[in-house]
Amino acid sequence: MKTKVLNILLILTSLIDFLEWGKDQKQFLFQLEGEIINKFFSDPISVLHPFTLLPFFGQIMLLITLFQSVPSRIMTYIGITCLGLLLGFMFVIGLISLDFKILISTIPFLVTSFMTIKQLRSNRKINPPVTDEHNLSL
């Protein structure tokens, strides 16, 4: 149950990421995703870019885990990675440019990611994978 809550938080914290480019263009990630979905149906080629598709794919992976009885660790890791590529990049941009709006908007996702990874690793130590010892003969 804790993993599901963390996956919900990962999705929500990814949506509040603040992006700025050019002189006066700025939007939150949820606003950009709305535009991407609209453009996908009218002009799909214009949205085919890794920095638009990977985070969206990551959110879909995390959303799928919410409907599983036990959220898949692999799908959660893939979702974090896909979203983390963009949000980690934005964090670095915020640090380099000293843009605190960008920097602060990425911190909730990064903190939640680390908490989720820590939770997934502790679950693995508590519940190690089951092996069939009888089939391990040499």
N, C-alpha and C positions, 0 to 999 in steps of 0.2 A: 504494500500500500504506500509506503514511503517513497518508493521509486516512482510510482504514478504521480504523486504530488510533485516530486522534483521534476518530472518530465513536463507536467503542466506549467510549472514555473519556468522551465527552459523555454517553452514556446512563448509564454507571456513576456519574459524579459528580453527575448530576441525581437519582439515586435516594437519595443520602445527605443531601439537603437536609433540615434539621431545621425543623419548623414548630411554633409555639406560639400558642395562642389561648385566650382565656378565662383563668380562674384556674389550672386544673390540667389542661388538655388540651394534649398535645404528642405528636407522632409524626414519624417520618421519612417522606419522600415515598413510599418503597417500601411502607410499611405502609398509607398512605392509598390508594395505587393498588390494593392488594389488596382493600380495602374497596369501592372504586369499582367494580371488576370484579364483585365479588359482588352489589352493589346494582344494577348495570346489568341483571342478569338478573331480579332480583326486583322492583325498583322503579326503572325507568329514568329517570323524571322527576326523582327526587331527585338524580341526578348530572348533570343538564343545567345546568351553570354554566361560564362561560368559564374560570375558574381551575381547573376540574377537567378540562375537555375539551381545552383548548389544550396544556397540557404533555403530556398523554397522546398527543395527535395528533403533537406534536413528536417524542416518543420513537419512535412508529411510523414516522415519516418517516426518522429516523436509522437505525432498524432495517432498513428497506427498502434503504437505501443500502449496507448491509453485504452484500447479496446481488447487488449490481450489480458487473459486472467493473470498471467505472470509476465510483466513487461520484458521483452527480449533485451538482454544486455548488448548483444551485437547491434541491434537496430538503434538502441540508445546511443551507443558509441558512434555509430555512423551519423546519426542526427547531430550529435554534439560536434563532430568533426566538420560536417558540411556547414553548419552555422558558424562554428568557431573560425573557419577560414576567413569569412567576411568580418565577423565581429572582432577577431584578433587583429586583423589588418586595420580595422577602424580604430582600435585601441592604440596601436602603434602610431597611426596618423595623428591621433589626438595628443599623444606624448610628444611627437616630433614638432607639431605645429603649435603646441600648448593651447589647443582648443578644448577648453574644459567641458563644453557642452557635449562634444563627441566622446571625450574621455569618460565622463561621468555616466553617460548613457550606456556604455559598454560594460561597466563594472558589474551591474547586477547579473548579467548573463555569465560573465566569467566566474564570478563567485558561485553561482548556482551550478555551473559546469563542474567546478572543482568539488563541490559538495556531492553532486551526483556520482562522479567518478569514485570518490571516497566511499560512498554508500554501496556502489556496485562491487567494489573490491572487497569491502567488509562482508557483503553477502556471499561472495565467492569463498571466502575463508571459512565462513560459518557452514555453508552448504557446498562442499567440494563436489566436483563432478563424479558421478557414480561410474565405476569401472567394473567389469566382470573379471574377477580374479582368476576364474577357471579358464578363461580364454587367453591368458597371458603366459601360457607355458612356452618354453623354448623348444 
